[in-house]
């Protein structure tokens, strides 16, 4: 079963546009958007299991424009 998470990203250097563009190209990233306010970028990621999810997060954190991340795993809520 796929695990989905929101990754809130603080940026450095060239800022949110560069970070957002780089994040969009990573495997496991469903969507990445620049935001007005803090944090300046949010990414939606998906992976098969927590180990694979950690790998996607590690790839995001290794980007030069990324200063810090805060990840929130999506919890399914039944209607």
DSSP file (Angstrom, degrees, kcal/mol; ACC not computed):
  #  RESIDUE AA STRUCTURE BP1 BP2  ACC     N-H-->O    O-->H-N    N-H-->O    O-->H-N    TCO  KAPPA ALPHA  PHI   PSI    X-CA   Y-CA   Z-CA
    1    1 A X              0   0    0      0, 0.0    48,-0.5     0, 0.0     2,-0.2   0.000 360.0 360.0 360.0 135.6    0.0    0.0    0.0
    2    2 A X  E     -A   48   0A   0     46,-0.2     2,-0.4    44,-0.0    46,-0.2  -0.462 360.0-146.9 -74.8 142.1    1.3    3.4   -0.9
    3    3 A X  E     -A   47   0A   0     44,-3.6    44,-2.1    46,-0.2     2,-0.4  -0.923  12.9-159.8-108.1 134.3    2.1    6.0    1.8
    4    4 A X  E     +A   46   0A   0     -2,-0.4    70,-3.0    70,-0.3     2,-0.3  -0.882  12.8 174.8-115.5 146.9    1.5    9.6    1.0
    5    5 A X  E     -AB  45  73A   0     40,-2.2    40,-2.8    -2,-0.4     2,-0.5  -0.991  29.1-129.3-148.5 154.5    3.0   12.6    2.8
    6    6 A X  E     -AB  44  72A   0     66,-2.8    66,-2.8    -2,-0.3     2,-0.6  -0.913  22.5-160.9-100.7 130.2    3.2   16.4    2.7
    7    7 A X  E     -AB  43  71A   0     36,-3.2    36,-2.4    -2,-0.5     2,-0.5  -0.952   3.0-156.6-116.2 114.0    6.8   17.7    2.9
    8    8 A X  E     -AB  42  70A   0     62,-2.9    62,-2.0    -2,-0.6     2,-0.5  -0.790  17.3-157.6 -90.5 129.0    7.0   21.4    3.9
    9    9 A X  E     -AB  41  69A   0     32,-3.2    32,-1.3    -2,-0.5     2,-0.4  -0.927  15.4-159.2-121.7 125.2   10.3   22.8    2.6
   10   10 A X  E     - B   0  68A   0     58,-2.8    57,-2.9    -2,-0.5    58,-1.4  -0.812  26.7-152.1 -93.3 141.7   12.4   25.8    3.8
   11   11 A X  E     - B   0  66A   0     -2,-0.4    55,-0.2    55,-0.3     2,-0.2  -0.707  18.4-172.6-119.5 164.9   14.8   27.1    1.2
   12   12 A X    >   +     0   0    0     53,-2.1     3,-2.2    -2,-0.2     7,-0.1  -0.737  57.8  19.7-134.1-175.5   18.1   28.9    0.8
   13   13 A X  T 3  S+     0   0    0      1,-0.3     3,-0.1    -2,-0.2    52,-0.1  -0.223 129.2  11.9  57.4-123.4   20.1   30.3   -2.0
   14   14 A X  T 3  S-     0   0    0      1,-0.2     3,-0.3     2,-0.1    -1,-0.3   0.638 107.9-135.9 -68.7 -11.4   18.1   30.9   -5.2
   15   15 A X    <>  -     0   0    0     -3,-2.2     4,-1.9     1,-0.2     3,-0.3  -0.415  41.8 -26.7  96.9-166.4   14.9   30.4   -3.2
   16   16 A X  H  > S+     0   0    0      1,-0.2     4,-2.9     2,-0.2     5,-0.2   0.804 124.0  58.8 -64.4 -34.4   11.6   28.6   -3.6
   17   17 A X  H  > S+     0   0    0     -3,-0.3     4,-2.2     1,-0.2    -1,-0.2   0.943 110.4  42.5 -62.3 -46.9   11.4   28.6   -7.4
   18   18 A X  H  > S+     0   0    0     -3,-0.3     4,-2.1    -4,-0.2    -1,-0.2   0.908 116.7  47.9 -65.7 -42.4   14.6   26.7   -7.9
   19   19 A X  H  X S+     0   0    0     -4,-1.9     4,-2.7     2,-0.2     5,-0.2   0.928 111.8  50.0 -63.6 -45.1   13.8   24.3   -5.0
   20   20 A X  H  X S+     0   0    0     -4,-2.9     4,-2.0     1,-0.2    -2,-0.2   0.916 111.2  48.3 -61.2 -45.5   10.3   23.7   -6.4
   21   21 A X  H  X S+     0   0    0     -4,-2.2     4,-0.6    -5,-0.2    -1,-0.2   0.901 114.0  46.6 -63.4 -41.4   11.6   23.0   -9.9
   22   22 A X  H >< S+     0   0    0     -4,-2.1     3,-0.9     1,-0.2     4,-0.3   0.902 110.8  51.8 -68.1 -41.2   14.3   20.6   -8.6
   23   23 A X  H >< S+     0   0    0     -4,-2.7     3,-1.9     1,-0.2    -2,-0.2   0.887 100.8  62.7 -62.9 -39.9   11.9   18.7   -6.3
   24   24 A X  H 3< S+     0   0    0     -4,-2.0    -1,-0.2     1,-0.3    -2,-0.2   0.758  99.7  55.2 -58.2 -25.7    9.4   18.2   -9.1
   25   25 A X  T << S+     0   0    0     -3,-0.9    -1,-0.3    -4,-0.6     2,-0.2   0.501  85.2 103.7 -88.2  -4.2   12.0   16.1  -11.0
   26   26 A X  S X  S-     0   0    0     -3,-1.9     3,-1.6    -4,-0.3     2,-0.1  -0.558  80.0-107.8 -81.7 141.0   12.6   13.6   -8.2
   27   27 A X  T 3  S+     0   0    0      1,-0.2     3,-0.1    -2,-0.2    32,-0.1  -0.433 105.3  30.5 -63.3 138.4   11.1   10.1   -8.3
   28   28 A X  T 3  S+     0   0    0      1,-0.3    18,-2.6    -2,-0.1     2,-0.6   0.285  86.8 122.4  95.3  -9.7    8.3    9.7   -5.8
   29   29 A X  E <   -C   45   0A   0     -3,-1.6    -1,-0.3    16,-0.2    16,-0.2  -0.783  35.1-179.6 -89.5 120.1    7.2   13.4   -5.9
   30   30 A X  E     -     0   0A   0     14,-2.8     2,-0.3    -2,-0.6    15,-0.2   0.865  69.4 -13.8 -82.3 -41.2    3.6   13.7   -7.0
   31   31 A X  E     -C   44   0A   0     13,-1.6    13,-3.2     2,-0.0     2,-0.4  -0.979  54.4-165.6-161.2 147.1    3.5   17.5   -6.9
   32   32 A X  E     -C   43   0A   0     -2,-0.3     2,-0.4    11,-0.3    11,-0.2  -0.989  14.2-178.9-140.4 133.5    5.5   20.4   -5.6
   33   33 A X  E     -C   42   0A   0      9,-2.8     9,-2.3    -2,-0.4     2,-0.3  -0.975  26.5-125.6-134.4 144.6    4.3   24.0   -5.3
   34   34 A X  E     -C   41   0A   0     -2,-0.4     2,-0.3     7,-0.2     7,-0.3  -0.668  33.0-155.6 -82.1 144.1    5.7   27.3   -4.2
   35   35 A X        -     0   0    0      5,-3.0     2,-0.6    -2,-0.3     4,-0.1  -0.832  19.8-118.0-119.3 155.9    3.7   29.0   -1.5
   36   36 A X  S    S+     0   0    0     -2,-0.3     2,-0.2     2,-0.1     5,-0.0  -0.861  88.5   9.9 -88.3 124.3    3.2   32.6   -0.4
   37   37 A X  S    S+     0   0    0     -2,-0.6     2,-0.4     3,-0.0    -2,-0.2  -0.628 107.2   2.7 104.0-167.1    4.5   32.7    3.2
   38   38 A X  S    S+     0   0    0     -2,-0.2     2,-0.1     2,-0.1   -28,-0.1  -0.874 118.8  30.3-110.0 137.7    6.3   30.2    5.3
   39   39 A X  S    S-     0   0    0     -2,-0.4   -29,-0.2   -30,-0.2   -30,-0.0   0.671  79.4-153.2 -73.3 158.8    7.3   27.6    4.4
   40   40 A X  S    S+     0   0    0    -31,-0.3    -5,-3.0    -2,-0.1     2,-0.3   0.613  72.1  38.3 -79.7 -11.5    7.9   28.6    0.8
   41   41 A X  E     -AC   9  34A   0    -32,-1.3   -32,-3.2    -7,-0.3     2,-0.4  -0.998  56.7-171.9-140.8 142.1    7.5   25.2   -0.8
   42   42 A X  E     -AC   8  33A   0     -9,-2.3    -9,-2.8    -2,-0.3     2,-0.4  -0.998   8.1-168.1-130.1 138.6    5.3   22.1   -0.2
   43   43 A X  E     -AC   7  32A   0    -36,-2.4   -36,-3.2    -2,-0.4     2,-0.6  -0.967  14.0-147.2-123.7 141.2    5.7   18.7   -1.9
   44   44 A X  E     -AC   6  31A   0    -13,-3.2   -14,-2.8    -2,-0.4   -13,-1.6  -0.942  27.5-176.5-103.6 124.5    3.3   15.8   -2.0
   45   45 A X  E     -AC   5  29A   0    -40,-2.8   -40,-2.2    -2,-0.6     2,-0.3  -0.839  12.3-166.4-123.0 159.4    5.2   12.6   -2.1
   46   46 A X  E     +A    4   0A   0    -18,-2.6     2,-0.3    -2,-0.3   -42,-0.2  -0.998  13.5 159.6-146.1 141.4    4.2    8.9   -2.4
   47   47 A X  E     -A    3   0A   0    -44,-2.1   -44,-3.6    -2,-0.3     2,-1.2  -0.984  46.2-103.8-156.3 160.9    6.1    5.7   -1.8
   48   48 A X  E    S-A    2   0A   0     -2,-0.3     4,-0.3   -46,-0.2   -46,-0.2  -0.727  92.7 -16.8 -90.3  88.2    5.6    2.0   -1.1
   49   49 A X  S  > S-     0   0    0     -2,-1.2     4,-1.8   -48,-0.5   -46,-0.2  -0.122  84.9 -77.8 100.2 163.3    6.4    1.8    2.6
   50   50 A X  H  > S+     0   0    0      1,-0.2     4,-2.6     2,-0.2     5,-0.2   0.826 123.9  57.1 -70.7 -33.1    8.3    4.0    5.1
   51   51 A X  H  > S+     0   0    0      2,-0.2     4,-1.5     1,-0.2    -1,-0.2   0.927 110.7  44.3 -63.8 -43.1   11.8    3.0    3.9
   52   52 A X  H  > S+     0   0    0     -4,-0.3     4,-1.7     2,-0.2    -2,-0.2   0.863 111.8  53.6 -68.5 -35.7   11.0    4.2    0.4
   53   53 A X  H  X S+     0   0    0     -4,-1.8     4,-2.2     1,-0.2    -2,-0.2   0.916 106.5  52.2 -64.0 -43.0    9.3    7.3    1.8
   54   54 A X  H  X S+     0   0    0     -4,-2.6     4,-2.7     1,-0.2    -1,-0.2   0.869 105.8  55.6 -59.3 -37.3   12.5    8.1    3.7
   55   55 A X  H  X S+     0   0    0     -4,-1.5     4,-2.0     2,-0.2    -1,-0.2   0.906 107.3  48.1 -63.5 -42.5   14.5    7.8    0.5
   56   56 A X  H  X S+     0   0    0     -4,-1.7     4,-2.1     2,-0.2    -2,-0.2   0.927 112.8  48.8 -63.2 -44.5   12.3   10.4   -1.2
   57   57 A X  H  X S+     0   0    0     -4,-2.2     4,-2.7     1,-0.2    -2,-0.2   0.909 109.5  52.3 -62.4 -42.4   12.7   12.8    1.8
   58   58 A X  H  X S+     0   0    0     -4,-2.7     4,-1.4     1,-0.2    -1,-0.2   0.882 108.0  51.8 -60.9 -38.6   16.4   12.2    1.8
   59   59 A X  H  < S+     0   0    0     -4,-2.0     4,-0.4     2,-0.2    -1,-0.2   0.904 110.8  47.7 -65.1 -40.8   16.6   13.1   -1.9
   60   60 A X  H >< S+     0   0    0     -4,-2.1     3,-1.5     1,-0.2    -2,-0.2   0.941 111.4  50.4 -63.4 -46.6   14.6   16.3   -1.3
   61   61 A X  H 3< S+     0   0    0     -4,-2.7    -1,-0.2     1,-0.3    -2,-0.2   0.740 103.0  61.3 -65.8 -22.8   16.9   17.2    1.7
   62   62 A X  T 3< S+     0   0    0     -4,-1.4    -1,-0.3    -5,-0.2    -2,-0.2   0.573  78.4 108.7 -81.6  -8.2   20.0   16.7   -0.4
   63   63 A X  S X  S-     0   0    0     -3,-1.5     3,-1.6    -4,-0.4   -44,-0.0  -0.459  75.0-128.5 -70.7 140.0   19.1   19.5   -2.9
   64   64 A X  T 3  S+     0   0    0      1,-0.3    -1,-0.1    -2,-0.1   -45,-0.1   0.816 106.4  53.1 -58.9 -32.8   21.3   22.6   -2.6
   65   65 A X  T 3  S+     0   0    0    -47,-0.1   -53,-2.1   -54,-0.1     2,-0.5   0.505  90.7  93.3 -82.8  -2.8   18.3   25.0   -2.4
   66   66 A X  E <   +B   11   0A   0     -3,-1.6   -55,-0.3   -55,-0.2     3,-0.1  -0.811  41.1 169.7 -98.4 124.2   16.7   23.0    0.5
   67   67 A X  E     -     0   0A   0    -57,-2.9     2,-0.3    -2,-0.5   -56,-0.2   0.815  66.9  -9.1 -95.4 -39.7   17.5   24.2    4.1
   68   68 A X  E     -B   10   0A   0    -58,-1.4   -58,-2.8     2,-0.0    -1,-0.4  -0.992  56.7-151.3-159.8 151.2   15.1   22.2    6.1
   69   69 A X  E     -B    9   0A   0     -2,-0.3     2,-0.4   -60,-0.2   -60,-0.2  -0.945   3.9-164.7-129.7 154.9   12.0   19.9    5.8
   70   70 A X  E     -B    8   0A   0    -62,-2.0   -62,-2.9    -2,-0.3     2,-0.4  -0.943  19.1-159.1-137.2 112.9    9.0   19.1    7.9
   71   71 A X  E     -B    7   0A   0     -2,-0.4     2,-0.5   -64,-0.2   -64,-0.2  -0.779  11.7-172.9-104.8 136.7    7.2   15.9    6.9
   72   72 A X  E     -B    6   0A   0    -66,-2.8   -66,-2.8    -2,-0.4     2,-0.2  -0.969  18.5-141.9-127.7 114.4    3.6   15.0    7.7
   73   73 A X  E     -B    5   0A   0     -2,-0.5     2,-0.3   -68,-0.2   -68,-0.3  -0.548  25.2-115.1 -76.2 136.8    2.3   11.5    6.7
   74   74 A X        -     0   0    0    -70,-3.0     2,-0.5    -2,-0.2   -70,-0.3  -0.541  26.0-152.6 -74.0 132.7   -1.2   11.4    5.5
   75   75 A X        -     0   0    0     -2,-0.3     2,-0.2   -72,-0.1   -72,-0.0  -0.932  17.9-122.5-108.6 125.7   -3.6    9.5    7.7
   76   76 A X        -     0   0    0     -2,-0.5     2,-0.5     1,-0.0     0, 0.0  -0.444  25.5-165.7 -67.7 135.5   -6.6    7.9    6.1
   77   77 A X        -     0   0    0     -2,-0.2     2,-0.1     2,-0.0    -1,-0.0  -0.984  13.5-137.2-125.6 119.6   -9.9    9.0    7.6
   78   78 A X              0   0    0     -2,-0.5     0, 0.0     1,-0.1     0, 0.0  -0.426 360.0 360.0 -74.0 148.7  -13.0    7.0    6.8
   79   79 A X              0   0    0     -2,-0.1    -1,-0.1     0, 0.0    -2,-0.0   0.470 360.0 360.0 -73.2 360.0  -16.3    8.8    6.0
